[in-house]
Amino acid sequence: MTDMEKKIIVRLCAKILLETDLYDTDIEVRNLIDWICVSEQIKTNNNEIRKLTGEYKQIEPKCREGVREELERMKELCKERDRLYEKQNNLRGKRQEIERVLE
């Protein structure tokens, strides 16, 4: 499925939800929509993790030369990456719970 198709599906779901009470009354609809939202959060987190890792790799050589400012930024990047990994694990757990309900 292309990104455009995914966006259209999400927009369609949002439109249906605005016009109906399906999200509140149908647990399967709620779980399907929650699964889509959690999956998108995982994708966004993965992109951010890759971005932070790329920046880290660019900074690392300078750090080895003894640049203190770069070292501090690396520490910040590691903390943020670790926070995102933790969030990612929580999101995966939530998605697995939703998948179990959908089965």
ZADO-1210 file (C-alpha; in nm, 4 decimals, padded with zeros to 6 digits):
<atoms>
<atom x="00.0000" y="00.0000" z="00.0000" code="MET" pos="1"/>
<atom x="00.1384" y="00.3394" z="-00.0929" code="THR" pos="2"/>
<atom x="00.1668" y="00.6305" z="00.1473" code="ASP" pos="3"/>
<atom x="-00.1064" y="00.8094" z="-00.0459" code="MET" pos="4"/>
<atom x="-00.3415" y="00.5130" z="-00.0062" code="GLU" pos="5"/>
<atom x="-00.2682" y="00.5005" z="00.3656" code="LYS" pos="6"/>
<atom x="-00.3389" y="00.8726" z="00.4032" code="LYS" pos="7"/>
<atom x="-00.6673" y="00.8371" z="00.2173" code="ILE" pos="8"/>
<atom x="-00.7745" y="00.5469" z="00.4379" code="ILE" pos="9"/>
<atom x="-00.6910" y="00.7415" z="00.7538" code="VAL" pos="10"/>
<atom x="-00.8772" y="01.0469" z="00.6251" code="ARG" pos="11"/>
<atom x="-01.1774" y="00.8307" z="00.5363" code="LEU" pos="12"/>
<atom x="-01.1766" y="00.6757" z="00.8839" code="CYS" pos="13"/>
<atom x="-01.1589" y="01.0192" z="01.0431" code="ALA" pos="14"/>
<atom x="-01.4503" y="01.1394" z="00.8307" code="LYS" pos="15"/>
<atom x="-01.6608" y="00.8347" z="00.9214" code="ILE" pos="16"/>
<atom x="-01.5809" y="00.8829" z="01.2891" code="LEU" pos="17"/>
<atom x="-01.6853" y="01.2462" z="01.2775" code="LEU" pos="18"/>
<atom x="-02.0210" y="01.1549" z="01.1269" code="GLU" pos="19"/>
<atom x="-02.0992" y="00.8466" z="01.3394" code="THR" pos="20"/>
<atom x="-02.0538" y="00.7100" z="01.6891" code="ASP" pos="21"/>
<atom x="-01.8837" y="00.3907" z="01.5682" code="LEU" pos="22"/>
<atom x="-01.5645" y="00.4532" z="01.7643" code="TYR" pos="23"/>
<atom x="-01.7623" y="00.4660" z="02.0880" code="ASP" pos="24"/>
<atom x="-02.0057" y="00.1844" z="02.0118" code="THR" pos="25"/>
<atom x="-01.8059" y="-00.0750" z="01.8159" code="ASP" pos="26"/>
<atom x="-01.5010" y="-00.2170" z="01.9960" code="ILE" pos="27"/>
<atom x="-01.3600" y="-00.3704" z="01.6765" code="GLU" pos="28"/>
<atom x="-01.3739" y="-00.0335" z="01.4996" code="VAL" pos="29"/>
<atom x="-01.1996" y="00.1228" z="01.7982" code="ARG" pos="30"/>
<atom x="-00.9291" y="-00.1453" z="01.8006" code="ASN" pos="31"/>
<atom x="-00.8713" y="-00.1212" z="01.4245" code="LEU" pos="32"/>
<atom x="-00.8346" y="00.2561" z="01.4402" code="ILE" pos="33"/>
<atom x="-00.6154" y="00.2379" z="01.7499" code="ASP" pos="34"/>
<atom x="-00.3943" y="-00.0177" z="01.5721" code="TRP" pos="35"/>
<atom x="-00.3499" y="00.2192" z="01.2759" code="ILE" pos="36"/>
<atom x="-00.2645" y="00.5091" z="01.5076" code="CYS" pos="37"/>
<atom x="-00.0151" y="00.3053" z="01.7123" code="VAL" pos="38"/>
<atom x="00.1469" y="00.1688" z="01.3960" code="SER" pos="39"/>
<atom x="00.1906" y="00.5220" z="01.2625" code="GLU" pos="40"/>
<atom x="00.3498" y="00.6264" z="01.5924" code="GLN" pos="41"/>
<atom x="00.5914" y="00.3344" z="01.5635" code="ILE" pos="42"/>
<atom x="00.6805" y="00.4404" z="01.2094" code="LYS" pos="43"/>
<atom x="00.7350" y="00.7992" z="01.3216" code="THR" pos="44"/>
<atom x="00.9523" y="00.6837" z="01.6112" code="ASN" pos="45"/>
<atom x="01.1596" y="00.4626" z="01.3813" code="ASN" pos="46"/>
<atom x="01.2231" y="00.7598" z="01.1528" code="ASN" pos="47"/>
<atom x="01.3264" y="00.9755" z="01.4488" code="GLU" pos="48"/>
<atom x="01.5558" y="00.6997" z="01.5819" code="ILE" pos="49"/>
<atom x="01.7239" y="00.6743" z="01.2405" code="ARG" pos="50"/>
<atom x="01.7639" y="01.0527" z="01.2277" code="LYS" pos="51"/>
<atom x="01.9185" y="01.0669" z="01.5761" code="LEU" pos="52"/>
<atom x="02.1487" y="00.7726" z="01.5001" code="THR" pos="53"/>
<atom x="02.2627" y="00.9435" z="01.1783" code="GLY" pos="54"/>
<atom x="02.3387" y="01.2657" z="01.3617" code="GLU" pos="55"/>
<atom x="02.5222" y="01.0686" z="01.6299" code="TYR" pos="56"/>
<atom x="02.7419" y="00.9025" z="01.3678" code="LYS" pos="57"/>
<atom x="02.8269" y="01.2413" z="01.2172" code="GLN" pos="58"/>
<atom x="02.9250" y="01.3838" z="01.5559" code="ILE" pos="59"/>
<atom x="03.1204" y="01.0825" z="01.6798" code="GLU" pos="60"/>
<atom x="03.4469" y="01.1497" z="01.4870" code="PRO" pos="61"/>
<atom x="03.4619" y="01.5084" z="01.6160" code="LYS" pos="62"/>
<atom x="03.4040" y="01.3810" z="01.9669" code="CYS" pos="63"/>
<atom x="03.7032" y="01.1521" z="01.9431" code="ARG" pos="64"/>
<atom x="03.9128" y="01.4596" z="01.8712" code="GLU" pos="65"/>
<atom x="03.8146" y="01.5923" z="02.2115" code="GLY" pos="66"/>
<atom x="03.5404" y="01.8422" z="02.1354" code="VAL" pos="67"/>
<atom x="03.3460" y="01.8693" z="02.4607" code="ARG" pos="68"/>
<atom x="03.0381" y="02.0359" z="02.3111" code="GLU" pos="69"/>
<atom x="02.9924" y="01.7493" z="02.0674" code="GLU" pos="70"/>
<atom x="03.0242" y="01.4988" z="02.3512" code="LEU" pos="71"/>
<atom x="02.7424" y="01.6685" z="02.5410" code="GLU" pos="72"/>
<atom x="02.5220" y="01.6613" z="02.2309" code="ARG" pos="73"/>
<atom x="02.5979" y="01.2907" z="02.1904" code="MET" pos="74"/>
<atom x="02.4842" y="01.2303" z="02.5478" code="LYS" pos="75"/>
<atom x="02.1594" y="01.4167" z="02.4760" code="GLU" pos="76"/>
<atom x="02.1082" y="01.2141" z="02.1585" code="LEU" pos="77"/>
<atom x="02.1594" y="00.8885" z="02.3459" code="CYS" pos="78"/>
<atom x="01.9112" y="00.9880" z="02.6152" code="LYS" pos="79"/>
<atom x="01.6529" y="01.0881" z="02.3560" code="GLU" pos="80"/>
<atom x="01.7132" y="00.7709" z="02.1535" code="ARG" pos="81"/>
<atom x="01.6779" y="00.5570" z="02.4678" code="ASP" pos="82"/>
<atom x="01.3551" y="00.7386" z="02.5559" code="ARG" pos="83"/>
<atom x="01.2227" y="00.6693" z="02.2067" code="LEU" pos="84"/>
<atom x="01.3248" y="00.3027" z="02.2263" code="TYR" pos="85"/>
<atom x="01.1338" y="00.2722" z="02.5531" code="GLU" pos="86"/>
<atom x="00.8321" y="00.4424" z="02.3976" code="LYS" pos="87"/>
<atom x="00.8680" y="00.2142" z="02.0949" code="GLN" pos="88"/>
<atom x="00.8584" y="-00.0958" z="02.3151" code="ASN" pos="89"/>
<atom x="00.5487" y="00.0337" z="02.4934" code="ASN" pos="90"/>
<atom x="00.3791" y="00.1041" z="02.1600" code="LEU" pos="91"/>
<atom x="00.4652" y="-00.2424" z="02.0296" code="ARG" pos="92"/>
<atom x="00.3176" y="-00.3948" z="02.3434" code="GLY" pos="93"/>
<atom x="00.0021" y="-00.1918" z="02.2993" code="LYS" pos="94"/>
<atom x="-00.0211" y="-00.2945" z="01.9333" code="ARG" pos="95"/>
<atom x="00.0206" y="-00.6618" z="02.0293" code="GLN" pos="96"/>
<atom x="-00.2614" y="-00.6278" z="02.2833" code="GLU" pos="97"/>
<atom x="-00.4842" y="-00.4779" z="02.0145" code="ILE" pos="98"/>
<atom x="-00.3871" y="-00.7541" z="01.7699" code="GLU" pos="99"/>
<atom x="-00.4800" y="-01.0184" z="02.0276" code="ARG" pos="100"/>
<atom x="-00.8228" y="-00.8601" z="02.0665" code="VAL" pos="101"/>
<atom x="-00.8658" y="-00.8443" z="01.6888" code="LEU" pos="102"/>
<atom x="-00.7887" y="-01.2140" z="01.6478" code="GLU" pos="103"/>
</atoms>
